Amino acid sequence: MNSYQPPLTLTPTMLALVAQISEQVGRLSARHESTLTPQLRRGNRIRTIQASLAIENNTLSIEQVTAVLDGRRVLGLPREIQEVRNAFAAYEAMSGWQPASRAHLLQAHGVLMLGLIDDAGQLRRAGVGIYREERLVHMAPPPSRVSTLVDDLLSWLSSTDLHPLLASCVFHYEFEFIHPFADGNGRMGRLWQTLILSLWRPVLAWLPVETVIREKQDAYYAALSAADQQTEATPFVEFMLQALHQALLDSSESDQVSDQVSDQVSDQVARLLHVLDGSIALKTGELMQHLQLVHRPTFRNNYLTPALAAGLIEMTDPDSPRSPVQKYRLTAQGATWVGNN
């Protein structure tokens, strides 16, 4: 039996958040059982990858990440493009991994850091310190201890009685404390927490909690530092539970907006949105041709103008609305509606 127990003090805040999150996840699972379409899953995954890499100073936008994964050419640093491809491959392979398996942990790191570092998929063999603005904030354990610490942590994970919400947060902190790899520890910790949570509730595989962490990046690092100072995971666990809670609230609000928009979309606007689905942008004439329309006022009054007014489509050149080369494309809200319908 594993004797290692990561230090943790259960607090009323934690217990309240676990109860609230469990209730939110139950509602989300029921709602998404039939509505979490491949398009929505892909959209959430892209948001997850972009945010997780942005925390590590990757500069690619949501649009650029989407273009990379669609196989389109992107003007960006080759390393950043490789990071996106690797992260997508890792998240896609996630369902085949067991979180307590050392072999799977190394395999995941190999996928995530392929072509980025020489020792992808291998535990570090050198000392490492974590710096923020040239200030040392964490000195990781020496390399001679890394293998044993990783095995102890994985053994604890396989046998702990803690609620999966708590266990996933504790693992995330302990993993970052050990810093088992030469690079990629932050994105690995976030990936592995998602894997742990997805085995508890599958819908959480698609929850982009990384977007909340990205928005609260300073607080994320502050929670890690506070846990180091207190020599227990408690401050970090509270932070991560709050981030999960916020991500679920954001997801619920997004669904409500989608439901409201669905109620307002006419049959004509729906046809227009489906024509634009999968297209980068189309001109008026191209849209009319796809819709088999010849009367321009009918197209403008019944299709184009209502879709623009509802925020479901947008102009590629809004500063010149009457431009002869004007095109139209789906907004994020429009893409969400298409994904749900």
N, C-alpha and C positions, 0 to 999 in steps of 0.2 A: 504494500500500500504506500502511496506517495505521502511523504511526511511534509513536503513543502507546502506552505500556505501563505500566499501573498497577503501582507498586512492590509486590513480594511476595517474601518469602523462604519457599521451601518447607521445611517442617520434618518430622522423623520423625513427630510427632504427627498432622500433616495427612495424610501418606501412609498411616499406619495407619488413620485414620478413613475415608479414601476407600475403602480395601479392605474395611473392616468394613461400611460403609454399602452398598457395591455388592453385597456378599453378602446383606445384609438385604433390599435392594430386590428382588433376584432371587427370594428366597423369598416376599416379599410379593406380587410380581407373579404368581407361579405360583399362590399360594393364592387371590388375589382375582380371578383371571381369570373365575371363574364365580360367586363369592360376593359381590362388591361390588355389592350391590343398589342400586336407586334410593334406598331408605330410608336405607341406610348412607352412601351418598354425600351425601345431604342432611344427615344428622346430622353428618358430619365437616365439611361446609361451614359449618354453623351454628356449630360449635365454633370453626372458623377465624375466622369473621367476628366472633364475640363476643370472642374473645381479642385479635385485632388491634385492634379498636376500644377494648377495655378498656385497652390499653397507652396509648391516646390519651385516657384519662380518660372514656370512655363508660361509664355506670353500669348499663346494661341487662344483666340476667342471661340465661343460656341460655334459660330459660323465656320471658322477655319477647321475646328475639330470635326465638324460634320462633313466638310469637304474632303478632308483627309480620309475619313472612313468610307466616303462615297467613291474614293479613287480619283477625285479631281485634283488638279494641280493647285498647290498652295505655296504662296511666297512666305517662307518661314525658315528658321534654322533647321537643318537636317536632324539635329539631335532632338529638337522639340517634336518634330513630325514622328520620329522613331518612338519617342515616349508615348505619343498618342496611340500609335499602332500596337505597341506592347501592352499598354494598359487595357485597350479594348480586348485583345487576345486573352489577357489574364482574367478579366471579368467574365468573358464568354466561357472560359474553361472552369470557372469557379465551382459550378455545380458538381464537378467530378472529383473535387478534393474533400478530404476529411480534415477538419481544423486541428485535430490532435496528432496528425501524422507529420513526423519530421520530414519524411521523403516528399510529401506533398507541399510542405512549407518551402523546401529548397527548390522544388520544381516550379512553384509559383514565382519565386524570386527570379529564377532563370528566365521565365517568360517575361516578367515585368521589366527586367534590366538587360534583355538580350541586345547585344551590340552597343550597350552604353557603358558597361564596365567590364574589365577582363575577367573578374571572378563572379560573374552572375551565377546564382544558384549555389554559392559556396559561403560558408560562414567566414567572417573576417579573420585575418591572421595578424592584424596590427591594432594598436591602440587608437582610440578615436575620441575626440572631444566635440561637443556641439556648441557652436558659437552663434550669437545673435548680435549683429552690429559690432563685431570684433571683440565681444565679451564672452568669455567661457561661461556657459550656463549649465552644462552637464558633462561630466567626465564619465564615460561609459566604463563598465567593468573591463579588466584586462582580457586580451584574447584567449589566454589560457583557461579562463573560466566560462567563456561563451557557450561552448558545447554542452557543458553540464547544466548551466542555467537554462538554456533552451529546452533540454530534455526534461528538467524539473517542471518548467512552465507548461509544457505540452502534457505531461503526466497529470499535473493538477487539473488542467482543462478537461481531461478525459474522465475525471472522477469527481469533480466538484458538485456539491449540492446547491450551489448558488443559482438563483434565477438566471436564465440565459441573458437577460438584459444586463444584469450586474456582472456576470462572468465575462461577457464580451467586452465590457468597459475595463474591467480589471486586466484582462489579457492585453488589451490595447496599450494600457499604461506600462505594464511590466515589459512588454515587447519593446516599447520605445526606451525604457530604462536600460535594458540589456543592449540594445542597438546591435543586433547580431550580424548585420551585414555592413560592408564597406560603404554602401550607398543604397538608397531606396527604402530605408526603414520607415519613413513616414507614410508613404503610399502603401507599403506592405501592411503596416499596422491597421490602416483604414480598410484595406481590402479584406484582411482576415477578420476584423470585427463584423463586416458585412456578411462574410461567409458564416460565421457563428450564428448571427441573427437569422440568416436565411434558413438555417436548419430548424430553428424554432418556429418561425412563421415565414413561409416562402415569399410572401408579398414584399418582405423587407429586402429581398435581393435587388429590388428595383426602386428603393427609397433613396433619393439623392441627398443623404444627410451631409455629404461633403460640401454641398453648396452653403449650408449653414455654417460649417466649420470655416469655410473660406471667408464668409462675411464676418465671422468672429475670430479671425486668425490670432489676433493679439491675446484674446482671452484663452484660446486653445493652448498657446505656449505658456501663458501665465498659470494655467491649471496644471500643466506638466511640471513647471518649476515649483509650484506650491506642493505638489505631491512629493517631489524630490526632497523638499525642505522638511516635510512632515514625516518622511520615510514611510509613507503608505499611500495607497491609490485614491483615498477618499475624495480630495478636491477634484481630481480628474474625472472620477466616476460621476460626480454630481454634474460637472460641466457636460460630459457626453450624454447623460440622460436628458439634460435640458436641450441639447442640440437635437437629439432624436425626437423629443416632444415637439420642438419647433418645426422640424422637417415634416412631421405628420400633420401639424396644423396647416402648414403651407400647402401640403398635398390635398387636404380636405377643402381648403379655400379654392384651389385650382379646379377641383372637381365641381364645386358649386358654380363657379363661373362657367365651366363647360356646360353644365346642365341648363343654366339660364340662357346661354347662347343657343343651345340646341332648340330651346323652346321658341326662339325668335327667328330661326333660319327658315326662310321660305323654300319651297321646292326648287325654285329657279336659282336662288343663291347656293343651295346645296349642290346643284349640278355644276355651277361655276367652281366651287371649292374643290370638287372631285376632279375637275379638269386640271386645276393647278397643282393637285397633289402629285409629287414626284417631279415637277418641272421647276427649273430655277426661276424663270419669269417668262411671260408671254405678252405679246402685243395685243391690242384690241382685235385686230383682224384675225389673228391666230385663235384667240378665244372664241370669237364668233364662229369660226370655221369648225372648231371642235364641238361647239354647241349646236351646229347646223342652223345658225340664225343668219338672216340677211338684212333685217330691219334694224338699223343702228339705234334709233330711239328706244325700241323695245329692249334691246340689250342693255342700254345705259340705264333706263328707268327701272327695269325689273331684276337685273342681274348685278351690274357693276356698282351703281350708286348705293344700293342697300348693303352690299358686301363691304364697301369702303366705310360707310357710316357705322357699321357694326364693329369695325376694327378687325375684320376677318382677313382682309387683303390690304395691300399697300402698294403705292407707286414706287418704282425704282428711282424715279427722279421727281420727288415731290415739289421741288423748287420750280419746275417747269411742267405743270400739269397738262398743258396742251402740246407738249413736245411730240413731234412726229415719230420719235423713237421710244416714246413712253412704253414701259412694260409694267405688268402687275404680278405680284407674287403673294403667297400666303404669309400672314403674320404668324407668330408663335401661337396666338389664340386660334387662328384659322387652322393651323396644323393640328392642334389639340382636338378641335372639333372633328376634323377628318378622321383622326385616329380613333375617336369614339363612335364614329358613324360609318 
